[in-house]
Amino acid sequence: MKVVIVTVPMMKAEKLKPQKYKGIEVCCPINSILAKELEKDEKVKVIYINTTGENSDWKQHMDTFTNELNKINEEKGAILEYTSLNIDFLPTNQTYNKMITELSKNIPENAEIYTDITFSYKPAILSLFCALRFVELFRNAVIQYIVYGKVEFNKDTDATEKPVLFDITSLYYLFKLMGTMGTADAETASETLKEFFEM
């Protein structure tokens, strides 16, 4: 089963414009990957991580992302299931605990994980990495993709331009590697890091 985790933006809804990633125009960057990866009759669970607050337009963005993926799926025929996790815009232990525990509850055994971290505030991303590590260890999950959709803002018009979708899955595996180095000496650890970046 594929499990898609998407961090949903807080920005004003009208500010989010479709960008062309992997040749497909989308608002939610990972949808450009799913447009090629979804298969007929396979079960796919989409988990939105919404950062709430009085100034957050997360509801509109979640609807936009859902409608976009449903349209993509009209030709694919996957069986989509949607759920969401609402977190406060507060970098507290309670927020981190909620993200890790609630995410792990929503991810079944042997899931293939697709993650989009384009939107969200920074501490939430660190918590998400911890949650991914947990389900990898205790739910036999496989981390297939972690993507980040980058755009630049034109300095004169403020229009978005030069969109690029980065596959940063290797950063997660670096995070995982660092956690295994506790028993190594500095020279061995340095050599391991060197080999990692040469892969």
C-alpha positions in Angstrom: 0.0 0.0 0.0 1.2 3.5 -0.8 1.0 6.1 1.9 1.4 9.7 0.8 2.3 12.3 3.4 1.8 15.9 2.5 2.6 19.0 4.5 -0.1 21.5 3.7 0.7 25.2 3.4 -0.6 28.0 5.6 -0.3 30.9 3.2 -3.2 32.7 1.7 -5.0 30.4 -0.7 -4.7 32.9 -3.6 -0.9 32.9 -3.4 -0.5 29.3 -4.3 -0.2 28.9 -8.0 0.2 25.7 -10.1 3.8 25.0 -11.1 5.2 22.7 -13.7 7.0 19.8 -12.1 8.1 16.7 -14.1 6.2 18.1 -17.1 2.9 18.2 -15.1 1.3 21.4 -13.8 0.2 20.9 -10.2 -0.2 22.8 -6.9 0.9 19.9 -4.8 4.4 18.9 -6.0 4.2 15.2 -5.2 1.1 14.9 -7.4 3.4 15.1 -10.3 5.1 11.9 -9.1 1.8 10.2 -8.3 0.6 11.0 -11.8 3.2 8.5 -13.0 3.2 6.0 -10.1 -0.5 5.3 -9.3 -1.8 2.0 -10.5 -5.3 0.7 -11.2 -7.1 -0.7 -8.1 -4.1 -0.2 -5.8 -4.9 1.2 -2.3 -3.4 4.6 -1.6 -3.7 6.5 1.7 -3.1 10.2 1.6 -2.3 11.9 5.0 -2.3 15.6 5.1 -0.4 17.4 7.8 -2.2 20.7 8.4 -0.7 23.5 10.4 -3.7 25.3 12.0 -4.1 28.8 13.2 -6.4 31.8 12.6 -4.2 33.0 9.7 -3.8 29.6 8.1 -5.7 28.7 4.9 -4.9 25.0 5.3 -8.5 23.9 4.6 -8.6 25.6 1.1 -5.2 24.1 0.3 -6.2 20.6 1.4 -9.3 20.8 -0.8 -7.2 22.0 -3.7 -4.7 19.2 -3.3 -7.4 16.6 -3.0 -9.3 17.8 -6.0 -6.1 17.8 -8.0 -5.2 14.3 -7.1 -8.8 13.0 -7.7 -8.6 14.5 -11.2 -5.2 12.8 -11.9 -6.7 9.5 -10.6 -9.6 9.6 -13.0 -7.3 8.0 -15.6 -5.4 5.9 -13.1 -8.1 4.2 -11.2 -6.4 3.8 -7.8 -8.5 3.5 -4.6 -7.8 6.7 -2.7 -8.4 7.2 1.0 -7.8 10.6 2.6 -7.1 11.5 6.2 -5.5 14.4 8.0 -3.5 15.4 11.1 -3.9 18.9 12.4 -1.1 20.4 14.4 -0.6 23.7 16.1 1.8 26.3 14.8 3.8 25.9 17.9 7.2 24.1 18.2 6.4 22.3 21.4 6.9 18.8 22.7 3.2 18.3 22.5 3.2 19.1 18.8 6.1 16.7 18.1 4.6 14.0 20.2 1.2 14.3 18.3 2.9 14.2 14.9 4.9 11.1 15.7 2.2 9.1 17.5 -0.7 10.1 15.2 1.3 9.5 12.0 2.5 6.1 13.2 -1.1 5.1 14.0 -2.2 6.0 10.4 0.6 4.1 8.6 -0.1 0.4 8.1 2.5 -2.4 8.0 4.7 -2.7 4.9 3.7 0.7 3.5 5.6 2.4 0.7 6.0 6.0 1.8 5.8 9.0 -0.5 6.4 12.3 1.3 6.2 16.0 0.2 7.8 18.5 2.6 7.5 21.5 0.3 5.2 23.3 2.8 5.4 23.5 6.6 7.4 25.1 9.3 10.9 23.8 10.0 10.5 22.0 13.3 7.6 20.0 11.9 9.8 18.6 9.2 12.3 17.3 11.8 9.4 15.7 13.7 8.2 14.1 10.4 11.7 12.6 9.8 11.5 11.0 13.3 8.0 9.6 12.5 9.3 8.2 9.2 12.2 6.5 11.1 9.7 5.0 13.6 7.5 3.4 10.9 10.5 2.2 9.0 11.8 0.4 12.2 8.5 -0.8 13.6 6.1 -1.1 10.7 8.5 -2.3 8.0 7.7 0.8 6.0 9.9 1.6 3.0 10.7 5.3 2.3 10.3 5.6 -1.5 10.3 9.4 -2.0 10.8 12.5 0.0 10.4 15.5 -2.3 10.7 19.3 -2.1 9.2 21.6 -4.7 11.4 24.7 -5.2 10.4 27.9 -6.9 12.0 31.3 -7.2 10.3 34.6 -6.9 11.0 37.2 -9.6 12.5 40.2 -7.8 10.6 42.7 -10.0 7.2 41.1 -10.3 7.2 38.7 -7.4 5.8 36.0 -9.8 7.0 32.4 -9.3 9.5 31.0 -11.8 12.0 28.2 -12.3 10.2 25.4 -10.5 12.2 22.3 -9.8 11.2 19.2 -7.9 14.0 17.8 -5.8 14.1 14.2 -4.6 15.7 14.6 -1.2 15.2 11.0 0.0 19.0 10.7 0.3 18.9 13.3 3.1 16.6 11.1 5.1 19.0 8.2 4.7 21.8 10.5 5.8 19.8 11.3 8.9 19.4 7.6 9.4 23.1 6.9 8.9 24.1 9.5 11.4 22.0 7.7 14.0 24.0 4.5 13.6 27.5 6.1 14.1 27.4 6.2 17.9 29.9 3.3 18.3 32.3 4.4 15.5 35.5 6.4 16.0 35.8 9.7 14.3 38.0 8.4 11.5 35.7 5.5 10.6 32.6 7.8 10.8 34.3 10.4 8.5 35.1 7.6 6.0 31.5 6.3 6.1 30.2 9.8 5.4 32.6 10.2 2.5 31.5 6.9 1.0 27.8 8.0 1.4 28.3 11.2 -0.6 30.3 9.3 -3.3 27.3 7.0 -4.0 
